[in-house]
Amino acid sequence: MRNLLISAYTIVFAAGMFFLFNSCSKKHDNQEPLVIIPTTNPLPYSVLVYLITPTDKTFNPDYYRAAKACIQNLQTWYKAQLGKTFVLNPVVVDTLTGLHNSTWFEGNNGDSISGTGSIHSYYNTKYELQQLLGSRFDTAHFIFFAFVASDFPDETIPRGLAVEGSPNLDGLLSKFPDAYKGADGHALAHAFGLPEPSVVNDQAIMSTGWPKYPNCIFTQDEKDSLSASPFLQSQ
C-alpha cells in the first residue's frame, strides 16, 4: 500500500512538474526577452520608429511590443492598399530615454519649442527628437514615428514625423486595437506628406474611415500621391 501511495505521489508530482514547466515555457515563448540594438546606419528612405520614455516613467516592454506589432501590421496594410510599402529597419523600433518628464511633453513650453496653436505635444516631441538625435533627425531622407509614454492625444501634421502618446499605446494593448492602428496609419500618412482631405469620406483612412481599420482605404488621389514618394517602395 505504501509503495502504491509513493507511486501515486510520484505520478502526481511528475504531472505537476510537467504542467508547471509547460506553463512557464508557454509564458516564456509569449514574452521573449527584448533585444534592442540601436539603429546606427538606417536603411535609405526608411521609417525610423522610436519609443520615448520620459524621465519620470519606466520603460514599458508592453508599449514596445505594441508599437512594433502595430507598425509591422501597417506595413502589410500599406502594401495591400498601394502595391508598395515603407521600409523598416531590422530592429524595427528603437528606444530613447527622454530629456524631460511626461508633463513637459503635454504642455506649452513656449513658441520656440511647442509651436503656436494647440498641437504642442507634436512640436515638443519634434524638439525632443532634434535634441536627442542631432543631425540624425533628417526628415529629407527618413520618416520618423515617435510613440511617447505621455498622456496626450493624436497630434500629427504633414510632413516627416508622426507622433502618438500613451492613450494610443494603451489602445493598442486593449481588446479592440484596430481603431488605434487606424489612427497610427493616418498619422503615418501625414508623415509621408498627405494633408487632411477637404471632402469627408467614411471609408478613407485620412478622413473619417480610420476607426474602421483595417477595412478602410486610401482614395485614388492619395494612392497617386503616396506612390510618387521615395519612401514607398516595391518589396
Summary of the structure (lengths in Angstrom):
residues: 235
radius of gyration: 22.0
end to end distance: 69.3
largest distance: 84.5
contacts: 706
relative contact order: 0.13
helix: 46%
strand: 14%
